[in-house]
Amino acid sequence: MKLTVVGAGSMGAQIAQQAALHGIEVALHDKDGTQLQRALESNRGHLARRVEKGKLSKQEAEAAVNRVHATTDLGEATDRAAFVIEAVFEDLELKRSIFRELDEVTRADAVLASNSSTMGISKISDVTRRPDRCLNMHFFYPVLVMDLVEIVRGPLTSDETVERATVLAREMARTPVLLNKEIDGFIVNRILHAATQEAYRLLDAGVASFQDIDTAVEKGLNWPMGPFRLGDFSGLDVTYNARLHMYRVTGDERYKPSPQLEAKVRAGKLGRKTGEGWYTY
Ligand SMILES: NC(=O)c1ccc[n+]([C@@H]2O[C@H](COP(=O)([O-])OP(=O)(O)OC[C@H]3O[C@@H](n4cnc5c(N)ncnc54)[C@H](O)[C@@H]3O)[C@@H](O)[C@H]2O)c1
């Protein structure tokens, strides 16, 4: 089987490498040649560290790197591809134009998957002549470490397409879960948002400090990070924008961003990346 990954950013680069680590020949396409080189170097670095730690042999690492064929030519990348995973910027019009192009250049039986975090496939696949062969495959960052893939079927996705995506995820040594319906936030982000929202409600009501809420979640639920520490790790602007998006989409007051979160974002205290968020780094 040949896989094509379109977009060689944080996600696409590692999706390609994860597949290649498990014996799949991958074409990795980006319109930006410099980005492609950066992706290959970054992957080489990740695999070299595994070799140093004795988790991978030098030969295995080299073979996995060599299974990723980088090209800025979409036609070349998709030549004979049975499966395409799109991982370009989170921009609806861009994704629609890529799917339109993929529908033209790929063989008719190829599956077209989107790694979008927020857009159900039905928003994209109607530009193709094969909405039955389109679906979401939502990987998690960093793909080389995070085991889960959310497979989301659109209203027109066929059983066979779901089966092919499931098989591919397993071949890549990733664990698939299936969503039978398109739903905003899929499973993981919905549960994360619900827990985070409750944590902010407790904070805003003065029930406990953010440190104690994190400690309660980490020690009582065994989550590796409490919601405030995780927010700092991902960027508080990301948390804020996700809440605002859910609030606007649903109109549900429960999603309204916390005033304390809003204040952090306005002050530019976005977490690790700015040196300060809830904690100081
Ligand atoms: N970063 C995450 O944590 C994460 C997690 C899950 C899903 N996602 C989703 O994955 C997708 C990619 O996210 P990312 O973080 O890797 O983005 P990114 O910005 O790191 O990379 C996007 C890449 O797409 C390329 N690109 C843009 N237009 C293109 C075109 N016309 N043709 C070919 N390549 C093009 C860019 O050059 C860039 O390299 C988004 O839909 C995002 O929502 C991201």
The ligand as a Tripos MOL2 file, in Angstrom:
@<TRIPOS>MOLECULE
LIG
   44    48     1     0     0
SMALL
NO_CHARGES

@<TRIPOS>ATOM
      1 N1         -0.8300   20.7330   15.9720 N.am      1 LIG1
      2 C1         -1.6730   19.9540   16.6380 C.2       1 LIG1
      3 O1         -1.5630   19.7600   17.8530 O.2       1 LIG1
      4 C2         -2.7860   19.2490   15.8970 C.ar      1 LIG1
      5 C3         -3.3590   18.1060   16.4590 C.ar      1 LIG1
      6 C4         -4.3440   17.4080   15.7470 C.ar      1 LIG1
      7 C5         -4.7560   17.8750   14.5070 C.ar      1 LIG1
      8 N2         -4.2020   19.0130   13.9880 N.ar      1 LIG1
      9 C6         -4.6500   19.4390   12.6490 C.3       1 LIG1
     10 O2         -3.6660   19.0420   11.7010 O.3       1 LIG1
     11 C7         -3.6210   19.9790   10.6180 C.3       1 LIG1
     12 C8         -2.1970   20.4860   10.4600 C.3       1 LIG1
     13 O3         -1.7910   21.0810   11.6700 O.3       1 LIG1
     14 P1         -0.2450   21.3770   11.9750 P.3       1 LIG1
     15 O4         -0.1770   21.7720   13.3990 O.co2     1 LIG1
     16 O5          0.6010   20.2630   11.4490 O.co2     1 LIG1
     17 O6         -0.0120   22.6720   11.0530 O.3       1 LIG1
     18 P2          1.3610   23.3280   10.5890 P.3       1 LIG1
     19 O7          1.0950   24.7720   10.4590 O.co2     1 LIG1
     20 O8          2.4930   22.8580   11.4380 O.co2     1 LIG1
     21 O9          1.5910   22.6810    9.1210 O.3       1 LIG1
     22 C9          0.7460   22.8890    8.0310 C.3       1 LIG1
     23 C10         1.5470   22.6140    6.7640 C.3       1 LIG1
     24 O10         0.6660   22.6790    5.6470 O.3       1 LIG1
     25 C11         1.4230   23.1760    4.5550 C.3       1 LIG1
     26 N3          0.5360   23.6860    3.5080 N.ar      1 LIG1
     27 C12        -0.2390   24.7990    3.5450 C.ar      1 LIG1
     28 N4         -0.8930   24.9360    2.3620 N.ar      1 LIG1
     29 C13        -0.5440   23.8790    1.6080 C.ar      1 LIG1
     30 C14        -0.8780   23.4660    0.2760 C.ar      1 LIG1
     31 N5         -1.7190   24.1700   -0.4780 N.pl3     1 LIG1
     32 N6         -0.3330   22.3320   -0.1870 N.ar      1 LIG1
     33 C15         0.5320   21.6250    0.5550 C.ar      1 LIG1
     34 N7          0.8980   21.9620    1.8090 N.ar      1 LIG1
     35 C16         0.3690   23.0800    2.3210 C.ar      1 LIG1
     36 C17         2.2790   24.2640    5.1770 C.3       1 LIG1
     37 O11         3.3890   24.6030    4.3470 O.3       1 LIG1
     38 C18         2.6740   23.6130    6.5030 C.3       1 LIG1
     39 O12         3.9110   22.9360    6.3980 O.3       1 LIG1
     40 C19        -4.6510   21.0580   10.9620 C.3       1 LIG1
     41 O13        -5.8490   20.7510   10.3120 O.3       1 LIG1
     42 C20        -4.8040   20.9340   12.4730 C.3       1 LIG1
     43 O14        -6.0780   21.3270   12.9280 O.3       1 LIG1
     44 C21        -3.2150   19.6960   14.6430 C.ar      1 LIG1
@<TRIPOS>BOND
     1     1     2 1
     2     2     3 2
     3     2     4 1
     4     4     5 ar
     5     4    44 ar
     6     5     6 ar
     7     6     7 ar
     8     7     8 ar
     9     8     9 1
    10     8    44 ar
    11     9    10 1
    12     9    42 1
    13    10    11 1
    14    11    12 1
    15    11    40 1
    16    12    13 1
    17    13    14 1
    18    14    15 2
    19    14    16 1
    20    14    17 1
    21    17    18 1
    22    18    19 2
    23    18    20 1
    24    18    21 1
    25    21    22 1
    26    22    23 1
    27    23    24 1
    28    23    38 1
    29    24    25 1
    30    25    26 1
    31    25    36 1
    32    26    27 ar
    33    26    35 ar
    34    27    28 ar
    35    28    29 ar
    36    29    30 ar
    37    29    35 ar
    38    30    31 1
    39    30    32 ar
    40    32    33 ar
    41    33    34 ar
    42    34    35 ar
    43    36    37 1
    44    36    38 1
    45    38    39 1
    46    40    41 1
    47    40    42 1
    48    42    43 1
@<TRIPOS>SUBSTRUCTURE
     1 LIG1         1 GROUP 0 **** ****
